[in-house]
Amino acid sequence: QVQLVESGGGLVQPGGSLRLSCAASGFIVGFYVRGWYRQAPGKQRELVAVITSGVTGDNTRYADSVKGRFTISGDNAENMLYLQMNSLKLEDTAVYYCNYGGFSGSWGQGTQVTVSS
């Protein structure tokens, strides 16, 4: 079992920035795919960013809607996952979830991000 706890959400004005953090604990070995998802009211949960770790290093992939604005990163020594969000837009408002192991893997409880003027 992997336990994931997100933090860093909040209220921000359009154009602002937030940094989400995800602390992982438990049996973490072998989770090579980690990511951030989000779910807005009335919408399905969607992938925001994913980082895949392999023998050649880390590879990242982003949803088209956040490319160039969001950056996913991980600190393997500290079992942390981060999402730096810049130039936030109204449509980025959602609950953001940390994920280890893909859609059928482990999930955090979510952290609310609200972009509003």
C-alpha positions in Angstrom: 0.0 0.0 0.0 1.1 3.5 -0.9 -0.2 6.5 1.0 -0.2 9.8 -0.8 -0.9 13.2 0.7 -1.2 16.3 -1.4 -0.7 19.9 -0.2 -0.2 23.4 -1.7 -3.6 24.1 -3.2 -5.5 27.3 -2.6 -7.1 30.4 -4.1 -5.0 32.3 -6.7 -5.8 35.0 -9.2 -5.5 34.4 -12.9 -1.8 34.6 -14.0 -0.6 33.5 -10.6 1.3 30.5 -9.5 1.0 27.6 -7.1 3.2 24.6 -6.3 1.5 21.4 -5.3 3.4 18.8 -3.3 2.7 15.1 -2.8 4.3 13.1 0.0 4.4 9.4 -0.5 4.8 6.7 2.2 4.5 3.0 2.4 5.6 0.4 -0.2 6.9 2.8 -2.8 9.5 0.6 -4.6 8.6 -0.1 -8.2 6.3 2.8 -8.9 7.8 4.1 -12.1 4.8 6.1 -13.3 3.7 9.0 -11.2 1.4 11.8 -12.1 -1.0 14.5 -11.3 -4.7 14.4 -12.4 -7.5 16.9 -11.9 -11.2 16.9 -11.7 -13.4 19.9 -12.2 -17.1 20.0 -11.1 -19.2 18.0 -13.5 -16.2 16.7 -15.5 -14.3 13.5 -15.6 -10.9 13.2 -14.0 -8.2 14.0 -16.5 -4.4 13.6 -16.7 -2.5 16.8 -16.1 1.1 15.6 -16.1 3.0 12.3 -15.7 6.6 11.4 -15.0 8.0 8.0 -16.0 11.2 6.8 -14.4 13.4 4.4 -16.2 17.0 3.3 -16.6 17.7 6.3 -18.9 16.2 8.8 -16.5 12.8 10.5 -16.2 10.4 11.3 -19.0 7.6 13.8 -18.7 4.3 14.2 -20.5 1.7 16.9 -20.2 -1.9 17.6 -21.2 -2.0 20.0 -24.1 -3.9 22.5 -22.0 -1.0 22.9 -19.5 2.0 22.6 -21.7 4.5 25.4 -21.2 2.8 26.4 -17.9 3.0 23.4 -15.6 6.1 21.4 -14.6 6.1 18.0 -12.9 9.1 16.9 -10.9 10.0 14.3 -8.3 12.5 14.0 -5.5 13.0 10.3 -5.2 15.2 10.5 -2.1 12.4 12.3 -0.2 9.5 10.4 -1.9 8.0 13.6 -3.0 6.2 14.6 -6.2 5.6 18.2 -7.3 3.6 20.2 -9.7 4.7 23.8 -10.4 1.8 25.7 -11.9 2.4 29.0 -13.5 0.2 31.4 -15.5 -2.9 29.9 -14.0 -6.2 30.3 -15.8 -9.8 30.2 -14.7 -10.2 26.8 -16.3 -7.4 25.3 -14.2 -9.8 25.3 -11.2 -10.2 21.8 -10.0 -9.4 19.3 -7.4 -5.8 18.0 -8.1 -4.9 14.4 -7.3 -1.5 12.8 -6.9 -1.2 9.3 -8.4 1.3 6.5 -8.3 1.0 3.6 -10.7 -1.5 4.9 -13.2 -5.2 5.1 -13.1 -5.6 1.8 -11.3 -2.9 2.6 -8.8 -2.8 4.7 -5.6 -4.5 8.1 -5.2 -4.2 10.9 -2.7 -7.2 12.7 -1.2 -6.9 15.7 -3.5 -6.2 19.4 -3.0 -8.4 22.2 -4.3 -7.1 24.7 -6.7 -9.3 27.7 -7.3 -8.3 30.3 -9.9 -10.5 33.4 -9.5 -10.3 37.1 -9.7 
